[in-house]
Structures are given as C-alpha cells and as structure tokens.
C-alpha cells in the first residue's frame, strides 16, 4: 500500500477522536488504497463494524485529517451478512444484480483490517473470496455480451460512431471479467492499467491497449465493423461465451405499456401511460413500417421501403427512447450495459418547446424526423387535446346559434351567444398551448399572460368582443363578421383553420365526430377526464352516432 501501517493507524486515531466513543467496534480500510492502488489525492476509507442491532447510517461522514480526506462508514455485522446473502441470491441473474451491492461486498472482502481483526475476518468468511471472483466475473461478462450485442445492432442500423463507443465499453467489460476471475475484482475501471499489470499476462495487456487505442475515423463504417470484429475475437479468446456474430439473431420486440395513437396523419406514441412522443412524418412512416418479432436486418429493410432516408437512425432513436426493444434469440432481451453509476432505463429527451403544442389533428413537431417528447403528462395531454376539439365544436354551435338569433331579431340572445363563442375560442387557444385544467371563462382574458407574447393581440380582440352590444340588425351583422374574423385568427394560431364546419352538413358532422373519436380513444385509455358525458357514447360507438342505422 502507498501508506504505511503506522501512518494508517495515526490517521485512524485522529479520525476516531472526532467521533462518539465506542469500544465495541472493529475497523478496516476499504477502497483503492487497501487494494494497493491510490495516489496522494485518494480518499482514506475506514469502515467501522460492530455487532449492534441498531440501524447504522448508510451515508458516510467526511473528515479532513492531516491534509487527507477521510470517509467514515459504519455497518453492523447483521447488515453485512444481509448484503452477502443478497449477493448470493442475485448471482444467478447477473443482469439484475445491483452494482452498488457488488461494490459494497467487494470493498469489505478486499479490505485491510486495522482494529478488531478477528471480527473483520469473521465477516469476510461469510462469502469466500473465490466465490466472489466468480460472481464478479459473471457480472462483467453479462455486461460485455450486452454491450457487444448493442454495438452489433447499432452497426446494423448504420450508427457506426455510436457502435464504436459501445464496442469500447464492451472491451473494458470483457477484460474486467477476465481479470475478476484472476482475483482483480475492484470494480472502478480507473485502475484497470494497474490491474492488468498485476495479472501477469503481458499478451492480454498489450492486445487490450492496442484495441483500446485503435483509431476509427467518424463515418468509416468498414473500420468500425473491423474494430467490432477484433474486439469480438479478443473477448472470445478471454473466455467470454455467447458472443454475438450474426445480427439476424437480434429481433425487434414490443415494449410493455408502449401504445400507438394516430390522429389525422400524426402518430403519437405513449410510453408507460405517462410520456407522449409525437412523431414527424418521416419518423411516423418508419414507425408504421414496424412488424415486431422480426429480425433486425429485416425490420431495417422494411423501414427502408418507406422511402425515408436513413431509417436506421430513426430505429436507433426508438430503441434509445425505449419505444421498442431488442431480443437475442435464445438469450433474452438486449439491454445496453450502462457505464458505472449511470441510471437505468430508457433515455428521456428534453421536452418539446413547440408553441402552440397541439392542433386538432395532432401534436406539433419540430421537423419530419422528430420524435418529440410532449411537456405534459399523458393524461393532461389527452385532456387538453379533447378540450381543444370540443371547444371548436362549441364555437361552431355558438356561431350557428348567433346566426339564428340575428335572423329572428333576438339581439340580447345574439350578444350572449357571441360571448359564448369567444370564450370557447379562448378555451381552444389555451388548450392548444397545453393549459389544463382551464381557467374559468370569466378569467380567460386576464390569464392571457400564461400564453406566449404573440397571442396578446388575440386577448385584446377578445376583450373588445366580450363587451360588444347588439342594438340593431347592422350591429348584429358587424358582430358576426368580426366574430368570424376573431375565430379565424384563433384557429390560424392553433392549427385548427381546417376544422370542419360541424353543423353545416351531415358530412362535416361526421368529420367532427371522427376528430373527436380519435382523441377520445387516447383520453379514455389514459383515464383522462372527458369534456362531456355524451363523449362516452361516441367512444362506445367507435365514432358513430348512437342512433345511426348500422
């Protein structure tokens, strides 16, 4: 070790002086210095072990002693025994074995006793070192296989630069698995060079560094494939089994709780009943081409048949976001082996900043290849969309009522009906920007500050219309004209300018029902609040009127 026993005991005495007194504990040195690694900046990691039945804190205390940073951790014998038991129980499924658990056990087993040697050795005897070597080697081997398979998938999809990154990750994991089998079980890869030196196999060490430093120019697909092949050979030579060679063994599979919803031409993909992704035209075409359960090369060929350029990159995005998954024939799902300390699960991109967020025919997207995450949870997204469609129906109904009232000279009725149309149009505007629940009608104009500054003229126009009176036929005609202009302004702002004139004919009413039904299906699936009770009948009738002849 880089510190003498005398120096370690001195640091321990000074550290314990800052803690509450306890004569019933043993102390052992963990971490890189105990392993024979370390440098002047390395932490001094002391583990205090006792037979107490109390729940000791997991979080370490950080001290600064004689210019060194000292971490003090406390564990009971019972807690350490539980850790070793959990490790043994999880050893048969290395893909689900916690890195944190593996690391905690490794640090104890390879620690250097300083006080209470017999208690520390008693704890270490709970899991033989040879058994731990096998568990660690299997854990690294599983990650190496997964990374190699992921690299192969990315190479197949034409994502060679990312494939090289995963190949390099697999290279580290393969040699760490081999080294663990020889007793070099320290998890953190930063000391790999010293571990390889100590392993005593210069041929393995030199070949590793040769492959690790190999230059692969960005965009050079052939060089990326050659590098992957070399790393596959190296992994096999180290004893790694089930190494992938044929991308045909990778199949594209469905992910649980990922569903597809189409509104007009827009494809929406809901992940985990929580996240909504809106797909641009090209991304949507590739998504529609997917036939799950088929080999990855075949899925790629079918996606290429859509005419979309570079479909592999879009398939890679779907994989990255957890919208589809890969499976290895005969070997379960392919989950990318993540770097140490990285969070599990699919990537979640920053939410879309599109404004407005919604139109009656689908969510707004940045461009044709977009796979944009909506900034609303799925149920509120669906509720806002349903409110947008229903508000437009109310607008059409109010305008029709206004026309009838003016024909009969019902000026007061016309005034109130016009206000109803203005409020409905504002509700559509707020819904299109993702506001849900909505403000009360009386508060809509005052809450225009919730929306982008570009909508301010709409708010001013609405405020003027809400105080307009009708005292003559001329006033009524002028109000109707101005109201139509206002509605056109709102609909142009929210992408509803093509909304059908709902009550103009049977054809336009059917088009309105179809729009409503598309969104209602999604809303009902997510348990979102429906805009009106009658919507349940439309849903039950698959978009048809309840009393329509079949």
Secondary structure, DSSP 8 states (H G I E B T S, - for coil): --S-HHHHHHHHHHHHTTS---SSEEEEEEHHHHTT---TT--EEEEEEE---S---SS-EEEEETTEEEEEEEEEHHHHHHHHHHHHHHTT-GGGS-HHHHHHHHHHHT-EEEE-HHHHHHHHTTS-HHHHHHHHHHHHHHHHHHHHHHHHHHHHTT-HHHHHHHHHHHHHHHHHHHHHHTT-----GGGHHHHHHHHT-HHHHHHHHHHHT----TT-HHHHHHHHHHHHHHHHHTT--S----GGGEEEEE-TTEEEEEETTEEEEEETTTEEEEE-HHHHHHHHH--TTSBHHHHHHHHHTTT-TTHHHHHHHHHHTTSEEEEETTTEEE-----TT---S---------SS-EETTEE--SSTT-EEE-SS-HHHHHHHHHHHHHHHHHHHHHHHHHHHHHHTT-HHHHHHHHHHHHHHHHHHHHHHTT--S---GGGTGGGGGGS-GGGHHHHHHHHHHHT----SHHHHHHHHHHHHHHHHHHHHHHT-TT---TTT-HHHHHHHHHHHHHHHHHHHHHT---SSTTHHHHHHTTTS-TT---
